[in-house]
Amino acid sequence: MTSTRLPAQARATLCAITLIDRRTGRPHRVNGAALVALSRDPDTAAAELLAGRDPRVWTARIQPVPTSTRP
């Protein structure tokens, strides 16, 4: 049996990236749901979410997604 190694990016931690309104500190909502992107490359995902947006108004919050729900 051969083992295949995943690329470094695939082994990276899954993160949730949320677009935050700096004026309110609250997440941006679309149809009532917070806009959240999941990515193993959070810096690139955050840059894409912030593209074309005023940096004085918007920021991105990056949080790792837990790999287990056990205490």
mmCIF file of the N, C-alpha and C atoms, coordinates in Angstrom:
data_MODEL
# 
_entry.id   MODEL 
# 
loop_
_atom_site.group_PDB 
_atom_site.id 
_atom_site.type_symbol 
_atom_site.label_atom_id 
_atom_site.label_alt_id 
_atom_site.label_comp_id 
_atom_site.label_asym_id 
_atom_site.label_entity_id 
_atom_site.label_seq_id 
_atom_site.pdbx_PDB_ins_code 
_atom_site.Cartn_x 
_atom_site.Cartn_y 
_atom_site.Cartn_z 
_atom_site.occupancy 
_atom_site.B_iso_or_equiv 
_atom_site.pdbx_formal_charge 
_atom_site.auth_seq_id 
_atom_site.auth_comp_id 
_atom_site.auth_asym_id 
_atom_site.auth_atom_id 
_atom_site.pdbx_PDB_model_num 
ATOM 1   N N  . MET A 1 1  ? 0.844   -1.169 0.000  1.00 0.00 ? 1  MET A N  1 
ATOM 2   C CA . MET A 1 1  ? 0.000   0.000  0.000  1.00 0.00 ? 1  MET A CA 1 
ATOM 3   C C  . MET A 1 1  ? 0.893   1.237  0.000  1.00 0.00 ? 1  MET A C  1 
ATOM 4   N N  . THR A 1 2  ? 0.578   2.181  -0.846 1.00 0.00 ? 2  THR A N  1 
ATOM 5   C CA . THR A 1 2  ? 1.362   3.411  -0.898 1.00 0.00 ? 2  THR A CA 1 
ATOM 6   C C  . THR A 1 2  ? 0.600   4.513  -0.185 1.00 0.00 ? 2  THR A C  1 
ATOM 7   N N  . SER A 1 3  ? 1.340   5.392  0.435  1.00 0.00 ? 3  SER A N  1 
ATOM 8   C CA . SER A 1 3  ? 0.692   6.533  1.083  1.00 0.00 ? 3  SER A CA 1 
ATOM 9   C C  . SER A 1 3  ? 0.985   7.776  0.254  1.00 0.00 ? 3  SER A C  1 
ATOM 10  N N  . THR A 1 4  ? 0.000   8.630  0.161  1.00 0.00 ? 4  THR A N  1 
ATOM 11  C CA . THR A 1 4  ? 0.193   9.885  -0.553 1.00 0.00 ? 4  THR A CA 1 
ATOM 12  C C  . THR A 1 4  ? 0.160   11.013 0.453  1.00 0.00 ? 4  THR A C  1 
ATOM 13  N N  . ARG A 1 5  ? 1.077   11.888 0.314  1.00 0.00 ? 5  ARG A N  1 
ATOM 14  C CA . ARG A 1 5  ? 1.131   13.052 1.201  1.00 0.00 ? 5  ARG A CA 1 
ATOM 15  C C  . ARG A 1 5  ? 0.309   14.169 0.586  1.00 0.00 ? 5  ARG A C  1 
ATOM 16  N N  . LEU A 1 6  ? -0.476  14.801 1.430  1.00 0.00 ? 6  LEU A N  1 
ATOM 17  C CA . LEU A 1 6  ? -1.259  15.939 0.978  1.00 0.00 ? 6  LEU A CA 1 
ATOM 18  C C  . LEU A 1 6  ? -0.355  17.156 0.863  1.00 0.00 ? 6  LEU A C  1 
ATOM 19  N N  . PRO A 1 7  ? -0.665  18.064 -0.063 1.00 0.00 ? 7  PRO A N  1 
ATOM 20  C CA . PRO A 1 7  ? 0.112   19.304 -0.130 1.00 0.00 ? 7  PRO A CA 1 
ATOM 21  C C  . PRO A 1 7  ? -0.029  20.069 1.195  1.00 0.00 ? 7  PRO A C  1 
ATOM 22  N N  . ALA A 1 8  ? 0.938   20.911 1.479  1.00 0.00 ? 8  ALA A N  1 
ATOM 23  C CA . ALA A 1 8  ? 0.939   21.667 2.737  1.00 0.00 ? 8  ALA A CA 1 
ATOM 24  C C  . ALA A 1 8  ? -0.351  22.448 2.917  1.00 0.00 ? 8  ALA A C  1 
ATOM 25  N N  . GLN A 1 9  ? -0.880  23.022 1.854  1.00 0.00 ? 9  GLN A N  1 
ATOM 26  C CA . GLN A 1 9  ? -2.102  23.812 1.958  1.00 0.00 ? 9  GLN A CA 1 
ATOM 27  C C  . GLN A 1 9  ? -3.275  22.931 2.398  1.00 0.00 ? 9  GLN A C  1 
ATOM 28  N N  . ALA A 1 10 ? -3.353  21.713 1.928  1.00 0.00 ? 10 ALA A N  1 
ATOM 29  C CA . ALA A 1 10 ? -4.447  20.815 2.291  1.00 0.00 ? 10 ALA A CA 1 
ATOM 30  C C  . ALA A 1 10 ? -4.340  20.375 3.742  1.00 0.00 ? 10 ALA A C  1 
ATOM 31  N N  . ARG A 1 11 ? -3.144  20.355 4.285  1.00 0.00 ? 11 ARG A N  1 
ATOM 32  C CA . ARG A 1 11 ? -2.956  19.980 5.684  1.00 0.00 ? 11 ARG A CA 1 
ATOM 33  C C  . ARG A 1 11 ? -3.189  21.154 6.619  1.00 0.00 ? 11 ARG A C  1 
ATOM 34  N N  . ALA A 1 12 ? -3.270  22.354 6.089  1.00 0.00 ? 12 ALA A N  1 
ATOM 35  C CA . ALA A 1 12 ? -3.419  23.548 6.910  1.00 0.00 ? 12 ALA A CA 1 
ATOM 36  C C  . ALA A 1 12 ? -4.762  23.529 7.641  1.00 0.00 ? 12 ALA A C  1 
ATOM 37  N N  . THR A 1 13 ? -4.826  24.277 8.703  1.00 0.00 ? 13 THR A N  1 
ATOM 38  C CA . THR A 1 13 ? -6.026  24.371 9.515  1.00 0.00 ? 13 THR A CA 1 
ATOM 39  C C  . THR A 1 13 ? -7.146  25.066 8.762  1.00 0.00 ? 13 THR A C  1 
ATOM 40  N N  . LEU A 1 14 ? -8.331  24.513 8.864  1.00 0.00 ? 14 LEU A N  1 
ATOM 41  C CA . LEU A 1 14 ? -9.515  25.137 8.271  1.00 0.00 ? 14 LEU A CA 1 
ATOM 42  C C  . LEU A 1 14 ? -9.890  26.342 9.121  1.00 0.00 ? 14 LEU A C  1 
ATOM 43  N N  . CYS A 1 15 ? -10.145 27.472 8.463  1.00 0.00 ? 15 CYS A N  1 
ATOM 44  C CA . CYS A 1 15 ? -10.489 28.703 9.173  1.00 0.00 ? 15 CYS A CA 1 
ATOM 45  C C  . CYS A 1 15 ? -11.797 29.279 8.651  1.00 0.00 ? 15 CYS A C  1 
ATOM 46  N N  . ALA A 1 16 ? -12.482 29.985 9.538  1.00 0.00 ? 16 ALA A N  1 
ATOM 47  C CA . ALA A 1 16 ? -13.680 30.736 9.171  1.00 0.00 ? 16 ALA A CA 1 
ATOM 48  C C  . ALA A 1 16 ? -13.270 32.198 9.056  1.00 0.00 ? 16 ALA A C  1 
ATOM 49  N N  . ILE A 1 17 ? -13.605 32.816 7.933  1.00 0.00 ? 17 ILE A N  1 
ATOM 50  C CA . ILE A 1 17 ? -13.278 34.219 7.703  1.00 0.00 ? 17 ILE A CA 1 
ATOM 51  C C  . ILE A 1 17 ? -14.590 34.987 7.632  1.00 0.00 ? 17 ILE A C  1 
ATOM 52  N N  . THR A 1 18 ? -14.735 35.973 8.518  1.00 0.00 ? 18 THR A N  1 
ATOM 53  C CA . THR A 1 18 ? -15.970 36.743 8.614  1.00 0.00 ? 18 THR A CA 1 
ATOM 54  C C  . THR A 1 18 ? -15.675 38.197 8.266  1.00 0.00 ? 18 THR A C  1 
ATOM 55  N N  . LEU A 1 19 ? -16.511 38.779 7.441  1.00 0.00 ? 19 LEU A N  1 
ATOM 56  C CA . LEU A 1 19 ? -16.395 40.188 7.073  1.00 0.00 ? 19 LEU A CA 1 
ATOM 57  C C  . LEU A 1 19 ? -17.046 41.009 8.187  1.00 0.00 ? 19 LEU A C  1 
ATOM 58  N N  . ILE A 1 20 ? -16.297 41.945 8.784  1.00 0.00 ? 20 ILE A N  1 
ATOM 59  C CA . ILE A 1 20 ? -16.761 42.720 9.934  1.00 0.00 ? 20 ILE A CA 1 
ATOM 60  C C  . ILE A 1 20 ? -16.844 44.207 9.579  1.00 0.00 ? 20 ILE A C  1 
ATOM 61  N N  . ASP A 1 21 ? -17.963 44.832 9.958  1.00 0.00 ? 21 ASP A N  1 
ATOM 62  C CA . ASP A 1 21 ? -18.148 46.274 9.795  1.00 0.00 ? 21 ASP A CA 1 
ATOM 63  C C  . ASP A 1 21 ? -17.464 46.946 10.980 1.00 0.00 ? 21 ASP A C  1 
ATOM 64  N N  . ARG A 1 22 ? -16.420 47.717 10.730 1.00 0.00 ? 22 ARG A N  1 
ATOM 65  C CA . ARG A 1 22 ? -15.660 48.376 11.802 1.00 0.00 ? 22 ARG A CA 1 
ATOM 66  C C  . ARG A 1 22 ? -16.508 49.361 12.596 1.00 0.00 ? 22 ARG A C  1 
ATOM 67  N N  . ARG A 1 23 ? -17.523 49.948 11.956 1.00 0.00 ? 23 ARG A N  1 
ATOM 68  C CA . ARG A 1 23 ? -18.349 50.953 12.636 1.00 0.00 ? 23 ARG A CA 1 
ATOM 69  C C  . ARG A 1 23 ? -19.194 50.336 13.742 1.00 0.00 ? 23 ARG A C  1 
ATOM 70  N N  . THR A 1 24 ? -19.646 49.102 13.535 1.00 0.00 ? 24 THR A N  1 
ATOM 71  C CA . THR A 1 24 ? -20.532 48.456 14.504 1.00 0.00 ? 24 THR A CA 1 
ATOM 72  C C  . THR A 1 24 ? -19.868 47.290 15.232 1.00 0.00 ? 24 THR A C  1 
ATOM 73  N N  . GLY A 1 25 ? -18.810 46.723 14.631 1.00 0.00 ? 25 GLY A N  1 
ATOM 74  C CA . GLY A 1 25 ? -18.176 45.543 15.192 1.00 0.00 ? 25 GLY A CA 1 
ATOM 75  C C  . GLY A 1 25 ? -18.951 44.271 14.903 1.00 0.00 ? 25 GLY A C  1 
ATOM 76  N N  . ARG A 1 26 ? -19.964 44.372 14.058 1.00 0.00 ? 26 ARG A N  1 
ATOM 77  C CA . ARG A 1 26 ? -20.813 43.220 13.741 1.00 0.00 ? 26 ARG A CA 1 
ATOM 78  C C  . ARG A 1 26 ? -20.481 42.659 12.366 1.00 0.00 ? 26 ARG A C  1 
ATOM 79  N N  . PRO A 1 27 ? -20.781 41.375 12.172 1.00 0.00 ? 27 PRO A N  1 
ATOM 80  C CA . PRO A 1 27 ? -20.529 40.773 10.857 1.00 0.00 ? 27 PRO A CA 1 
ATOM 81  C C  . PRO A 1 27 ? -21.489 41.309 9.802  1.00 0.00 ? 27 PRO A C  1 
ATOM 82  N N  . HIS A 1 28 ? -20.995 41.344 8.577  1.00 0.00 ? 28 HIS A N  1 
ATOM 83  C CA . HIS A 1 28 ? -21.827 41.711 7.434  1.00 0.00 ? 28 HIS A CA 1 
ATOM 84  C C  . HIS A 1 28 ? -22.840 40.596 7.217  1.00 0.00 ? 28 HIS A C  1 
ATOM 85  N N  . ARG A 1 29 ? -24.082 40.959 6.952  1.00 0.00 ? 29 ARG A N  1 
ATOM 86  C CA . ARG A 1 29 ? -25.141 39.955 6.781  1.00 0.00 ? 29 ARG A CA 1 
ATOM 87  C C  . ARG A 1 29 ? -25.718 40.035 5.378  1.00 0.00 ? 29 ARG A C  1 
ATOM 88  N N  . VAL A 1 30 ? -26.028 38.865 4.843  1.00 0.00 ? 30 VAL A N  1 
ATOM 89  C CA . VAL A 1 30 ? -26.681 38.745 3.536  1.00 0.00 ? 30 VAL A CA 1 
ATOM 90  C C  . VAL A 1 30 ? -27.958 37.945 3.774  1.00 0.00 ? 30 VAL A C  1 
ATOM 91  N N  . ASN A 1 31 ? -29.111 38.568 3.517  1.00 0.00 ? 31 ASN A N  1 
ATOM 92  C CA . ASN A 1 31 ? -30.407 37.939 3.786  1.00 0.00 ? 31 ASN A CA 1 
ATOM 93  C C  . ASN A 1 31 ? -30.508 37.438 5.221  1.00 0.00 ? 31 ASN A C  1 
ATOM 94  N N  . GLY A 1 32 ? -29.945 38.184 6.162  1.00 0.00 ? 32 GLY A N  1 
ATOM 95  C CA . GLY A 1 32 ? -30.036 37.854 7.577  1.00 0.00 ? 32 GLY A CA 1 
ATOM 96  C C  . GLY A 1 32 ? -28.957 36.932 8.112  1.00 0.00 ? 32 GLY A C  1 
ATOM 97  N N  . ALA A 1 33 ? -28.189 36.305 7.233  1.00 0.00 ? 33 ALA A N  1 
ATOM 98  C CA . ALA A 1 33 ? -27.137 35.383 7.665  1.00 0.00 ? 33 ALA A CA 1 
ATOM 99  C C  . ALA A 1 33 ? -25.772 36.062 7.559  1.00 0.00 ? 33 ALA A C  1 
ATOM 100 N N  . ALA A 1 34 ? -24.934 35.836 8.574  1.00 0.00 ? 34 ALA A N  1 
ATOM 101 C CA . ALA A 1 34 ? -23.584 36.409 8.558  1.00 0.00 ? 34 ALA A CA 1 
ATOM 102 C C  . ALA A 1 34 ? -22.793 35.836 7.385  1.00 0.00 ? 34 ALA A C  1 
ATOM 103 N N  . LEU A 1 35 ? -22.054 36.701 6.699  1.00 0.00 ? 35 LEU A N  1 
ATOM 104 C CA . LEU A 1 35 ? -21.210 36.277 5.586  1.00 0.00 ? 35 LEU A CA 1 
ATOM 105 C C  . LEU A 1 35 ? -19.934 35.666 6.148  1.00 0.00 ? 35 LEU A C  1 
ATOM 106 N N  . VAL A 1 36 ? -19.768 34.359 5.958  1.00 0.00 ? 36 VAL A N  1 
ATOM 107 C CA . VAL A 1 36 ? -18.607 33.628 6.465  1.00 0.00 ? 36 VAL A CA 1 
ATOM 108 C C  . VAL A 1 36 ? -18.065 32.759 5.338  1.00 0.00 ? 36 VAL A C  1 
ATOM 109 N N  . ALA A 1 37 ? -16.755 32.813 5.135  1.00 0.00 ? 37 ALA A N  1 
ATOM 110 C CA . ALA A 1 37 ? -16.095 31.947 4.154  1.00 0.00 ? 37 ALA A CA 1 
ATOM 111 C C  . ALA A 1 37 ? -15.219 30.960 4.916  1.00 0.00 ? 37 ALA A C  1 
ATOM 112 N N  . LEU A 1 38 ? -15.146 29.738 4.428  1.00 0.00 ? 38 LEU A N  1 
ATOM 113 C CA . LEU A 1 38 ? -14.267 28.731 5.011  1.00 0.00 ? 38 LEU A CA 1 
ATOM 114 C C  . LEU A 1 38 ? -13.102 28.514 4.062  1.00 0.00 ? 38 LEU A C  1 
ATOM 115 N N  . SER A 1 39 ? -11.893 28.459 4.631  1.00 0.00 ? 39 SER A N  1 
ATOM 116 C CA . SER A 1 39 ? -10.717 28.318 3.779  1.00 0.00 ? 39 SER A CA 1 
ATOM 117 C C  . SER A 1 39 ? -9.553  27.733 4.554  1.00 0.00 ? 39 SER A C  1 
ATOM 118 N N  . ARG A 1 40 ? -8.685  27.037 3.832  1.00 0.00 ? 40 ARG A N  1 
ATOM 119 C CA . ARG A 1 40 ? -7.418  26.586 4.412  1.00 0.00 ? 40 ARG A CA 1 
ATOM 120 C C  . ARG A 1 40 ? -6.304  27.582 4.085  1.00 0.00 ? 40 ARG A C  1 
ATOM 121 N N  . ASP A 1 41 ? -6.641  28.625 3.347  1.00 0.00 ? 41 ASP A N  1 
ATOM 122 C CA . ASP A 1 41 ? -5.714  29.715 3.036  1.00 0.00 ? 41 ASP A CA 1 
ATOM 123 C C  . ASP A 1 41 ? -6.401  31.018 3.451  1.00 0.00 ? 41 ASP A C  1 
ATOM 124 N N  . PRO A 1 42 ? -6.471  31.280 4.758  1.00 0.00 ? 42 PRO A N  1 
ATOM 125 C CA . PRO A 1 42 ? -7.275  32.396 5.243  1.00 0.00 ? 42 PRO A CA 1 
ATOM 126 C C  . PRO A 1 42 ? -6.817  33.777 4.793  1.00 0.00 ? 42 PRO A C  1 
ATOM 127 N N  . ASP A 1 43 ? -5.532  33.980 4.604  1.00 0.00 ? 43 ASP A N  1 
ATOM 128 C CA . ASP A 1 43 ? -5.060  35.302 4.171  1.00 0.00 ? 43 ASP A CA 1 
ATOM 129 C C  . ASP A 1 43 ? -5.578  35.631 2.778  1.00 0.00 ? 43 ASP A C  1 
ATOM 130 N N  . THR A 1 44 ? -5.534  34.656 1.879  1.00 0.00 ? 44 THR A N  1 
ATOM 131 C CA . THR A 1 44 ? -6.037  34.876 0.525  1.00 0.00 ? 44 THR A CA 1 
ATOM 132 C C  . THR A 1 44 ? -7.554  35.073 0.538  1.00 0.00 ? 44 THR A C  1 
ATOM 133 N N  . ALA A 1 45 ? -8.258  34.267 1.320  1.00 0.00 ? 45 ALA A N  1 
ATOM 134 C CA . ALA A 1 45 ? -9.712  34.386 1.403  1.00 0.00 ? 45 ALA A CA 1 
ATOM 135 C C  . ALA A 1 45 ? -10.110 35.749 1.972  1.00 0.00 ? 45 ALA A C  1 
ATOM 136 N N  . ALA A 1 46 ? -9.404  36.213 2.997  1.00 0.00 ? 46 ALA A N  1 
ATOM 137 C CA . ALA A 1 46 ? -9.696  37.521 3.580  1.00 0.00 ? 46 ALA A CA 1 
ATOM 138 C C  . ALA A 1 46 ? -9.452  38.624 2.554  1.00 0.00 ? 46 ALA A C  1 
ATOM 139 N N  . ALA A 1 47 ? -8.361  38.521 1.816  1.00 0.00 ? 47 ALA A N  1 
ATOM 140 C CA . ALA A 1 47 ? -8.059  39.526 0.784  1.00 0.00 ? 47 ALA A CA 1 
ATOM 141 C C  . ALA A 1 47 ? -9.157  39.557 -0.274 1.00 0.00 ? 47 ALA A C  1 
ATOM 142 N N  . GLU A 1 48 ? -9.663  38.387 -0.650 1.00 0.00 ? 48 GLU A N  1 
ATOM 143 C CA . GLU A 1 48 ? -10.744 38.336 -1.639 1.00 0.00 ? 48 GLU A CA 1 
ATOM 144 C C  . GLU A 1 48 ? -12.032 38.940 -1.088 1.00 0.00 ? 48 GLU A C  1 
ATOM 145 N N  . LEU A 1 49 ? -12.345 38.686 0.185  1.00 0.00 ? 49 LEU A N  1 
ATOM 146 C CA . LEU A 1 49 ? -13.543 39.279 0.783  1.00 0.00 ? 49 LEU A CA 1 
ATOM 147 C C  . LEU A 1 49 ? -13.432 40.799 0.882  1.00 0.00 ? 49 LEU A C  1 
ATOM 148 N N  . LEU A 1 50 ? -12.231 41.286 1.116  1.00 0.00 ? 50 LEU A N  1 
ATOM 149 C CA . LEU A 1 50 ? -12.032 42.722 1.293  1.00 0.00 ? 50 LEU A CA 1 
ATOM 150 C C  . LEU A 1 50 ? -11.790 43.470 -0.023 1.00 0.00 ? 50 LEU A C  1 
ATOM 151 N N  . ALA A 1 51 ? -11.580 42.752 -1.115 1.00 0.00 ? 51 ALA A N  1 
ATOM 152 C CA . ALA A 1 51 ? -11.297 43.388 -2.410 1.00 0.00 ? 51 ALA A CA 1 
ATOM 153 C C  . ALA A 1 51 ? -12.441 44.325 -2.811 1.00 0.00 ? 51 ALA A C  1 
ATOM 154 N N  . GLY A 1 52 ? -12.080 45.553 -3.127 1.00 0.00 ? 52 GLY A N  1 
ATOM 155 C CA . GLY A 1 52 ? -13.056 46.537 -3.581 1.00 0.00 ? 52 GLY A CA 1 
ATOM 156 C C  . GLY A 1 52 ? -13.845 47.183 -2.448 1.00 0.00 ? 52 GLY A C  1 
ATOM 157 N N  . ARG A 1 53 ? -13.534 46.850 -1.209 1.00 0.00 ? 53 ARG A N  1 
ATOM 158 C CA . ARG A 1 53 ? -14.240 47.434 -0.065 1.00 0.00 ? 53 ARG A CA 1 
ATOM 159 C C  . ARG A 1 53 ? -13.348 48.472 0.615  1.00 0.00 ? 53 ARG A C  1 
ATOM 160 N N  . ASP A 1 54 ? -13.974 49.464 1.214  1.00 0.00 ? 54 ASP A N  1 
ATOM 161 C CA . ASP A 1 54 ? -13.250 50.527 1.908  1.00 0.00 ? 54 ASP A CA 1 
ATOM 162 C C  . ASP A 1 54 ? -12.613 49.947 3.182  1.00 0.00 ? 54 ASP A C  1 
ATOM 163 N N  . PRO A 1 55 ? -11.280 49.945 3.287  1.00 0.00 ? 55 PRO A N  1 
ATOM 164 C CA . PRO A 1 55 ? -10.615 49.378 4.465  1.00 0.00 ? 55 PRO A CA 1 
ATOM 165 C C  . PRO A 1 55 ? -10.885 50.167 5.747  1.00 0.00 ? 55 PRO A C  1 
ATOM 166 N N  . ARG A 1 56 ? -11.388 51.384 5.628  1.00 0.00 ? 56 ARG A N  1 
ATOM 167 C CA . ARG A 1 56 ? -11.746 52.143 6.826  1.00 0.00 ? 56 ARG A CA 1 
ATOM 168 C C  . ARG A 1 56 ? -13.047 51.634 7.422  1.00 0.00 ? 56 ARG A C  1 
ATOM 169 N N  . VAL A 1 57 ? -13.843 50.937 6.618  1.00 0.00 ? 57 VAL A N  1 
ATOM 170 C CA . VAL A 1 57 ? -15.142 50.444 7.057  1.00 0.00 ? 57 VAL A CA 1 
ATOM 171 C C  . VAL A 1 57 ? -15.130 48.943 7.332  1.00 0.00 ? 57 VAL A C  1 
ATOM 172 N N  . TRP A 1 58 ? -14.346 48.187 6.558  1.00 0.00 ? 58 TRP A N  1 
ATOM 173 C CA . TRP A 1 58 ? -14.393 46.723 6.630  1.00 0.00 ? 58 TRP A CA 1 
ATOM 174 C C  . TRP A 1 58 ? -13.084 46.112 7.093  1.00 0.00 ? 58 TRP A C  1 
ATOM 175 N N  . THR A 1 59 ? -13.200 45.030 7.837  1.00 0.00 ? 59 THR A N  1 
ATOM 176 C CA . THR A 1 59 ? -12.061 44.218 8.234  1.00 0.00 ? 59 THR A CA 1 
ATOM 177 C C  . THR A 1 59 ? -12.495 42.757 8.164  1.00 0.00 ? 59 THR A C  1 
ATOM 178 N N  . ALA A 1 60 ? -11.546 41.867 8.230  1.00 0.00 ? 60 ALA A N  1 
ATOM 179 C CA . ALA A 1 60 ? -11.852 40.439 8.210  1.00 0.00 ? 60 ALA A CA 1 
ATOM 180 C C  . ALA A 1 60 ? -11.379 39.817 9.517  1.00 0.00 ? 60 ALA A C  1 
ATOM 181 N N  . ARG A 1 61 ? -12.218 38.968 10.088 1.00 0.00 ? 61 ARG A N  1 
ATOM 182 C CA . ARG A 1 61 ? -11.867 38.227 11.298 1.00 0.00 ? 61 ARG A CA 1 
ATOM 183 C C  . ARG A 1 61 ? -11.596 36.785 10.887 1.00 0.00 ? 61 ARG A C  1 
ATOM 184 N N  . ILE A 1 62 ? -10.436 36.284 11.278 1.00 0.00 ? 62 ILE A N  1 
ATOM 185 C CA . ILE A 1 62 ? -10.046 34.911 10.939 1.00 0.00 ? 62 ILE A CA 1 
ATOM 186 C C  . ILE A 1 62 ? -10.018 34.092 12.220 1.00 0.00 ? 62 ILE A C  1 
ATOM 187 N N  . GLN A 1 63 ? -10.771 32.982 12.227 1.00 0.00 ? 63 GLN A N  1 
ATOM 188 C CA . GLN A 1 63 ? -10.815 32.106 13.390 1.00 0.00 ? 63 GLN A CA 1 
ATOM 189 C C  . GLN A 1 63 ? -10.653 30.668 12.941 1.00 0.00 ? 63 GLN A C  1 
ATOM 190 N N  . PRO A 1 64 ? -9.795  29.892 13.606 1.00 0.00 ? 64 PRO A N  1 
ATOM 191 C CA . PRO A 1 64 ? -9.665  28.482 13.260 1.00 0.00 ? 64 PRO A CA 1 
ATOM 192 C C  . PRO A 1 64 ? -10.959 27.736 13.605 1.00 0.00 ? 64 PRO A C  1 
ATOM 193 N N  . VAL A 1 65 ? -11.317 26.790 12.756 1.00 0.00 ? 65 VAL A N  1 
ATOM 194 C CA . VAL A 1 65 ? -12.491 25.951 13.009 1.00 0.00 ? 65 VAL A CA 1 
ATOM 195 C C  . VAL A 1 65 ? -12.022 24.769 13.837 1.00 0.00 ? 65 VAL A C  1 
ATOM 196 N N  . PRO A 1 66 ? -12.691 24.481 14.957 1.00 0.00 ? 66 PRO A N  1 
ATOM 197 C CA . PRO A 1 66 ? -12.273 23.350 15.789 1.00 0.00 ? 66 PRO A CA 1 
ATOM 198 C C  . PRO A 1 66 ? -12.348 22.050 14.992 1.00 0.00 ? 66 PRO A C  1 
ATOM 199 N N  . THR A 1 67 ? -11.367 21.178 15.199 1.00 0.00 ? 67 THR A N  1 
ATOM 200 C CA . THR A 1 67 ? -11.354 19.893 14.486 1.00 0.00 ? 67 THR A CA 1 
ATOM 201 C C  . THR A 1 67 ? -12.146 18.838 15.227 1.00 0.00 ? 67 THR A C  1 
ATOM 202 N N  . SER A 1 68 ? -12.484 19.105 16.477 1.00 0.00 ? 68 SER A N  1 
ATOM 203 C CA . SER A 1 68 ? -13.234 18.151 17.280 1.00 0.00 ? 68 SER A CA 1 
ATOM 204 C C  . SER A 1 68 ? -14.205 18.894 18.175 1.00 0.00 ? 68 SER A C  1 
ATOM 205 N N  . THR A 1 69 ? -15.327 18.279 18.437 1.00 0.00 ? 69 THR A N  1 
ATOM 206 C CA . THR A 1 69 ? -16.297 18.915 19.344 1.00 0.00 ? 69 THR A CA 1 
ATOM 207 C C  . THR A 1 69 ? -16.251 18.294 20.725 1.00 0.00 ? 69 THR A C  1 
ATOM 208 N N  . ARG A 1 70 ? -15.325 17.394 20.932 1.00 0.00 ? 70 ARG A N  1 
ATOM 209 C CA . ARG A 1 70 ? -15.183 16.771 22.257 1.00 0.00 ? 70 ARG A CA 1 
ATOM 210 C C  . ARG A 1 70 ? -14.567 17.753 23.241 1.00 0.00 ? 70 ARG A C  1 
ATOM 211 N N  . PRO A 1 71 ? -14.991 17.674 24.517 1.00 0.00 ? 71 PRO A N  1 
ATOM 212 C CA . PRO A 1 71 ? -14.413 18.578 25.530 1.00 0.00 ? 71 PRO A CA 1 
ATOM 213 C C  . PRO A 1 71 ? -12.984 18.239 25.859 1.00 0.00 ? 71 PRO A C  1 
# 
